[in-house]
Amino acid sequence: MMDSRWYEHFFEGVVLDMWREAVPAEQTRAEANFLDRALMLRPGHRVLDVPCGLGRHSLELASRGCRMTGVDVSPQMIAEARGSAAGELVEWRNAEMRDLPWAAEFDAAFCFGNSFGFLDAEGTRSFLKAVSRALKPGARFALDYGMSAEGILPRLRGREWAQVGDILFLEENRYHMDEGCLETVYTFIRDGKSCTQSGFHWVYTVREVRQFMHEAGLEVRELLKSLDGEPFEVGSPYLVVVAEKA
């Protein structure tokens, strides 16, 4: 059975420890540079980061003069982001990614960190409509997605090992065709101890992503396969979408 709310308690303990180490500061700066360009950010712009995780993008963009709001369902992540050295520069909200109470308040928004796809189709529609509602007319929205059908299915492996710092982890993947969902069982090993957790990513075609956006009043402007601006193509493991509120 698909657990549509799996992410609510996934990013805790060893998973959170691994996530802290998984993304180097240089990658965060590169992604922030892209968001600067793609979203046409200016100092003083109000920008929504959802879900924000540990706040790495919000903190970087706040240091550049943006007025950031970060939203995440994980109390641990929000608490850690709020307590960071520059945490007072950002407005933090501990809430589910669809729970966005604003209307026409933000100059830009983004969903980075491969969290697009955490929700099923109904949830994804609700999320994008909430983002669109929070944006001012003409504002831009960007997302990255590592689970597009054109990107993930041609190269899907049943088992993969990886190492992050002192944590060794195994991914065991199963694609549920009827649901369009990739179920991954993760086994984390550190200091001779192991724990196992499951995650679910819904796999959408580029056409479906476009349609979700259109239904939310967000018109796609760019489909890219890298932060360098290369056009997306079949087999690309990374999809970046830039859209604009009508």
C-alpha positions, 0 to 999 in steps of 0.5 A, spaced: 500 500 500 502 506 498 503 511 504 501 518 501 504 521 508 511 517 508 515 524 508 512 526 515 516 522 519 522 520 514 527 525 515 529 524 522 535 520 526 540 517 521 536 520 515 537 527 517 544 526 519 545 523 512 542 529 509 546 534 512 552 531 509 549 529 502 549 536 499 556 540 499 556 548 500 558 549 493 552 545 490 547 550 494 551 556 492 550 553 484 543 552 485 542 559 489 545 562 483 540 558 478 534 561 482 537 568 482 537 568 474 531 564 473 526 567 478 529 574 476 530 575 484 532 582 486 534 584 493 528 585 497 524 580 493 519 576 498 521 569 496 517 562 498 522 556 499 517 550 500 519 545 502 525 548 505 528 542 509 534 544 513 533 551 509 540 551 505 537 555 499 533 560 504 539 561 508 543 563 502 538 567 498 537 571 505 544 573 505 543 576 498 538 580 500 531 576 499 526 576 504 525 569 505 520 564 508 521 557 508 516 552 510 517 544 512 513 539 515 519 536 519 519 540 526 526 537 527 528 541 520 525 547 522 528 547 529 535 546 526 534 551 520 531 556 525 537 555 530 542 556 525 547 562 525 543 566 520 536 563 522 533 570 524 534 572 517 528 567 515 521 567 516 520 559 518 513 555 518 512 548 520 507 546 516 505 541 510 507 543 503 500 544 501 498 548 507 500 555 504 495 561 507 498 566 503 495 570 497 499 574 492 504 575 497 510 573 494 515 575 488 517 568 487 517 561 489 521 554 488 521 547 490 528 544 490 531 538 493 528 533 489 521 533 494 517 534 488 514 528 487 513 526 494 505 527 493 500 523 489 497 527 483 491 529 487 496 532 492 501 535 487 495 539 484 493 542 491 500 543 492 501 547 485 495 551 486 497 553 493 503 555 491 500 559 485 495 562 490 501 565 494 504 568 488 503 575 485 501 575 478 507 575 473 511 571 479 516 565 477 516 559 480 522 553 479 522 546 481 527 540 480 525 533 479 529 527 479 523 522 478 520 524 471 518 518 467 523 520 461 529 520 466 528 515 471 525 509 468 530 508 462 535 507 468 532 504 474 536 499 478 533 494 483 538 495 488 544 501 489 549 502 494 552 509 496 556 512 502 555 519 505 560 520 510 560 514 515 553 512 513 552 506 508 546 506 505 542 501 500 536 503 496 531 497 493 527 500 488 520 497 486 516 501 481 508 500 481 506 501 474 498 501 476 500 507 481 505 510 477 509 510 484 516 508 485 517 505 492 524 505 495 526 501 501 532 504 504 537 501 509 542 505 513 548 502 516 552 506 521 557 504 527 554 496 525 547 498 527 542 499 521 535 501 520 530 501 514 525 506 512 521 506 506 520 512 501 515 513 495 516 518 489 510 519 484 513 518 477 510 523 472 511 525 465 513 531 463 506 532 459 503 531 466 508 536 470 506 541 464 498 539 465 499 540 473 502 547 472 497 549 467 491 547 471 494 551 477 495 557 473 502 557 472 505 557 465 511 553 463 517 557 460 523 552 461 524 545 461 532 544 463 536 538 464 541 542 468 543 548 472 547 551 466 540 551 462 541 545 457 534 543 454 531 537 457 531 530 453 529 523 454 534 520 459 536 526 463 536 524 470 535 531 472 529 536 470 528 543 472 522 547 470 521 554 470 514 557 470 510 563 471 504 565 474 499 568 469 
